[in-house]
Amino acid sequence: MTTIKVNLSQNYNVIIAPKALEQLGEHTHELLPDAGVIAVITDDNVGGLYLETVEKSLATVGFEVIAYSIKSGEASKCASVYIDILNWLASKNVTKTDVILALGGGVVGDLTGFVAATYLRGVPLIQAPTSLLAMVDSSVGGKVAIDLNAGKNLAGSFYQPTLVICDTDTLNTLPKHYYNDGMAEVIKYGMLGDSEFLERVIQLHDDKDYETLITTCVKMKRDIVQNDEFDKGERRLLNFGHTIGHAIEVLSEYKISHGAAVSIGMVMMCRAAIKKGFCPPECLDVLLKLLSYFELPITINYSAEALYKAALKDKKRSGEFITIIIPTSMGKCELKKITTESLLKWLEMGFES
């Protein structure tokens, strides 16, 4: 078992271990002994696999467990489902001393986190991510949100959990394409700050050393977020590939997954950085090798103009400027503030010529 301490506006631990969900009740009772009700939010895929284990673990230490299941997929991360869950919590008389628990992947975690941040102006939140993507990225750091018609994560908040618990055994039941989706975020962390980790990624995967994969990424994110909890500077590095990626997701009406979209976004930004002289060509060679190994896409049929129009709605835009993240060497990226007008040229240069 690995325990990572995160020191932010609310301090908490990230626990990474096999069979961790079986210990969820014990960990929750230790942190929140006065809670009566644990409201579990899950989806119709994950619930069938793990809800019984979670309910048993929590009930064993005396908690009353109630559960709400949403339809799996990005379409559920919306205003109507958000309101439905708030009304359900109110109908069950969930109070400020109770707990809301997210059991699932990134959609469940983002949505449930926003629910916990806003119901009764804040209720304790536990994140129990069951996908690789959620374990290495979205469950840590306190960004919670829902999508609007105009774009992804446009309504949200910063709200830190009380505990994050990653059961690595859940990755054994994760369909291959969902696992590969998470590897896009793993590769992103190597591109951001650890060239040696990039060299080890394939071997760690082949050895099924999930604990090391997740621990390395969470520690990197922890260190960045502790320096910039509210996304004013350094934390924006974590958006490498995401401005283009989110635009792709929106244009595809979320038929293209987050990891696949980020994969394409990283490639396009790396290619543009090379053409502009910021990045050596070998960075792209390594990136393409890793993404291809995990069967992640590297091209898209949308035009630069279409991506540009979608990217203008990105939450990272500030007036007539937007901050992009560019690789400058293997294992290093930098923030670059550009005009929204010049973004189109960057996107055009991101295509293979």
Secondary structure, 3 states (H helix, E strand, C coil): CEEEEECCCCCEEEEEECCHHHHHHHHHHHHCCCCCEEEEEEECCHHHHHHHHHHHHHHHCCCEEEEEEECCCHHHCCHHHHHHHHHHHHHCCCCCCCEEEEEECHHHHHHHHHHHHHHHHCCCEEEEECCHHHHHHHCCCCEEEEEECCEEEEEEEECCCCEEEEEHHHHHHCCHHHHHHHHHHHHHHHHHHCHHHHHHHHHHHHCCCHHHHHHHHHHHHHHHHHHCCCCCCHHHHHHCCHHHHHHHHHHCCCCCCHHHHHHHHHHHHHHHHHHCCCCCHHHHHHHHHHHHHCCCCCCCCCCHHHHHHHHCCCCCEECCEEEEEEEEECCEEEEEEEEHHHHHHHHHHCCCC
